[in-house]
Amino acid sequence: MKTIRIGRTGVEITPIAFGCASIGNLYREVAEEDAQQVLQAAWDAGIRYFDTAPHYGRGLSEQRLGRFLTGRTGAVLSTKVGRVLTPAAAPIPEADSYVRPAQNDVHYDYSGDGIEESLEQSLDRLGVARVDIV
C-alpha cells in the first residue's frame, strides 16, 4: 500500500489506518484470538498505521496491539496522552462503553508530568521505545 506524508513531517502513513478502539472491547467483548486475527487481516491488507489510546479499554487496546506488533517492523503508531492508569481498586465490568476493560483506574492529568507518565505507560503497554504521533 502506498504511503502519504503528514504535512511537513517525516512521518508517512498508509492512507487507511486501523483504529484500535474495537480491540479494547468497545461496546462488546472481543476475544483475544479475534483481536489478533483482525490485526493480522489489517496487516495482510497492507495497513501499517495503527491508532490507539490508553482510553481504549483502559489500556487493553495498547496491550493487544503491542502483543501483535512483537517481531514486526514498519508500523506507524499513534496514541493519546493525559490518562494515567493505575491498578483498579475494585473490579471494573464496564467503563466508558468498554466491556471487560483492563482492570485499571483512570486519573486525568494534562500537566507536563502527567503527559510524560501517560506516554511512558503507553510505550510500556505497546512494548515499543517510541510512537510516531502523540
Summary of the structure (lengths in Angstrom):
residues: 134
radius of gyration: 14.7
end to end distance: 23.3
largest distance: 45.9
contacts: 401
relative contact order: 0.19
helix: 31%
strand: 22%
